[in-house]
Amino acid sequence: MRLGFIGAGNMAQAIIGGVLKAGLIPKEEIIASDVMSETAEKVKEKFGIHTTTDNKDVAKADIIFLAIKPVFCEDAIKSIRDDVREDQVIVSIVAGKTLDWLTGAFGGKKKIVRTMPNTPALVGEGITAVCPNENVTEEELGSVCQILTSFGKKEVIPERLMDAVVAVSGSSPAYVFMMIEAMADAAVAEGMPRAQAYQFAAQSVLGSAKMVLETGKHPAELKDMVCSPAGTTIDAVKVLEEKGFRSALMEAMHSCAEKSRNL
């Protein structure tokens, strides 16, 4: 199987790294293109794969990932549209571009899988939403999902949920990073060295997330386990509620989903 990438940025590199680490596809069968020759050369040196600045060289692959920003998507598709065959699988990680839009951009009957990964893929802890069109077979979808699980988890979803996915996982690492930064700043204000503050804050977020995933308990139940009567935690929770912590997060995610719908 030949694997190709239009775009060789961070997310493409996360996928390539996962595929190679899992031993799914040999490096000789992977090619990536990027408009920046410096990026193409860097990726070649890092992974030992084939790289190019010409998208047409990638169009020969069996599975082609569109790993580009939405603003560049139309031009990138135009550059390979006449070279893509009906038996190839196109995997898009482009935010906001629907299956109908992608089908129209490519023209004709094409096998397209719309996905939305997130940046924790860079450390093998991503989660990717997956939505195939009707032309993709179960076997082809299985091959795509095998690639996606090489750098994290995957969930097959109906396309109507994709904008919610952008808000809850695609963009959410930024919210978490902001929270970790704020927690560390507060710890520094209490006298803790900054490097140590980041360690405590980040590890607490990591451990809390694992508790949600591994215990199966409702987040509210886990929160209540920490909140002792008249204790320090419930006092902090009270302030967060007064400041609109949950409301601010929900409103931010709604705005994020709206932006995705209108891309």
N, C-alpha and C positions, 0 to 999 in steps of 0.2 A: 504494500500500500504506500502510495506517495502522498505526502502531506505538505500543503503549501500555506503560506501566510502572506496576505496583502497587508503590509504594516508590520514593523518589527519592534514596536515599543514595549513598555513594561508588561502589558497583559500577554502579548504574543510570546514574550520571553518566558513568562510564568508557565504558559502552556507547553512550550518547547521543552523547558526544564523538566516539567512533570512527565512528559512523554518519554524523554530520554532516561530519566531516573527509573521509571517503571519498566523500561525495556520494551515498550510497545512497538516502536518503529526505529530502525537504525538511522543514525544521523545522515547517512548517505542518501536517504530517501526523503529528507526534509529540506524545503527551500523557503526562504522568506525574502520579500522585497521591501524596500523602504526608499522614499524619495531622497533621504539624506544618505549619501554614500558613507559618511562617517559612522552612522548607526548600523548600516549594513555590514561594514567591516568589523565593527565591534561585536556584533552578534555572531559573525562567522568565527572570530577568534574565541569567543566565549563558549560556543557549543560545537564548533566543527562542522556546521551544516553549510549547505550552499546558500549564498545570498546574492542579491541582484538589486539594481535600481529600476528594472523593467518589470512591470506587473505581468506582462505577457509570458514571461518565463515561468511564473507561478501557475498560470492557467492550465498547465498540463497535469497538475496534481489530481489525485482521486478525490481528496477532501481539501477544500479551500476555505481557510478562515479569513473573514473580513475583519481585521483587527485595527480599525481606523476610527477616527473621530467622525461624528455625524456630518460635519460640514464638508468633509472630503469624500463622503461615501458615493455620491452620484458620479463624480469624475473617475473615481477608482473603478466603479462598475463599468463605466463606458470604456475604460481602457482594456477590459478583458471580455466584455459581453459577447463579442463575435467569436471568441475562442473557446468559450465554455460549452461543453457537451451536455446532453440531457442525462447521461449516466453519472455525471459528477455530482458530488454533494457540496453545497455552499453552506458554510456555517457562519452566521453573522453574530458578532458581539457588539454591534453598533446600537447604542441607546436610541430609542424612539422610532426606529425604522421597522415598520410592521411587515408581516409576511406579504401582504398585498402590495405594499410599496416596493419591497424587494423584488417580487415577481414581476411587477411592472417595469422596474428599472432594468432587469435582465432581459425581459421580453421572452415570450414563449414558455414552454413547459420546463420548469427547472426544479430540482430537488433542493429545498432550502430548509435549514434549521435555524430558527431564531433563538439566541441565547443571551443571558445576562450574567456574566461572572462578576466577581469583585476582587479588590486588590489583595485580600489575604491569600489569594492564590499564589502570591509571590513567596509565601512561606509554607505552601502545601495545605493551607487551611481555608481555601475558598469554598463558596457555595454558588452553584450555577443553576439558573432557571433554564429549562429547555422546552422549546415548542416547535415541532416539525410541521411542515405542510403535508398535504395529502399525497404528494409524490414520493415521499421518503418511506422506504420499506422498514419493517421491524429490524431486519438485519443491519441496514445502514444506520438506523437510529442507535442500535446497540454499539456499533463501532464508534459513533460520535460520543456516546455516553461513556464508553471506556476511556476515551481520550480525556473527557472532562473530569472523570473521577481520579485521574492521575495527579491532580493538584487540589483535591478537596472533595466535596460532596456535590451531588446533583439532584434536582427534582424536576420531573416532567410536569408542566402546568398548562392550563388553557391560556391562550394568548391574552384574553381579557385581563389576566392578573399581572401582566408583564410590567405595567407602570407601577403597580404596588411593589413589585420586586425591586425595581429601580430605587424606590424610596426606602424599603426595609433592608436591602442588602447591598445593592449596587453602590449607593451613595453613603450608606450608614457608617462605614469605617471612618469617614470624616467626622461624624458626630461623636463617635467613640474616642477618636484621637483628641478632639476638643475637650471632652470630659476628663480624659487622662491628664491632659495638660493643666486643666483647671484644678484637679485634685492635687497634682504635684505642686502647683503654685501655692495652694493653701498649706500644704505640708511644709514648703519652704518658709512661708510666713510664720509657721510654728517653730521654725528653727532646724528643720531637717535639711541636710545637703541635697542639692538638686538631683544629682545622679541617683542617689538612694531613694528620693521621693518618686522618681519615675519608675524605679523597680517595684516599689510597694504598690503604686497606683496601677501599673500595667498588670502585675501578677494578680492583684485583686480582681481586676476585670476578667482576666483569663480564667481564674478559678471560678468566679461566679457564673460565667458562661458555661463552663463544663458542668457545674451543678445543675443548671437548667437542662442541658442535653442528656446528662447521664442518670439523673434521678427521676426524670419524668414528672417532677412536681411542678405545680403552678408557680410562676414567679412570685405571686403574692404570698403563697405559703412559705417560700424560701425567705422572702423579706421578713415575714412575721417571725421566723426562726431567729433572726438577728436582733429583732426589736424587743428587748427586755422591758418589763414594766418600769416606768420612770427612769429609763436608762439613757445612755448617750445617743444611741442610734435613732430612737424614736424622736428625740429632740431634733436631730438633723433632718429626719424625714419630714417633720412638721414644717421646718423652714423651707425645704424644697417644695412642699405643697403650697405654702404661702407665696412663693416666688413663681409659681406656675411652671414647675419643671416638666411635668408630664404634658401639660397643655402646649408648652412651647415646642416640645419634641414632636407632638402629633401635628401641630400646625406646620412645622418645618417639613415634615414628611409629605403632608398634603400638597404643599407648594412644590416639592420635588417631583411628585407624581404628575402634577399639572404641567410642569415644564417638560417632562418626558412625553406627555400626550401631545404637546404642541411643537415638538422638534420637527 
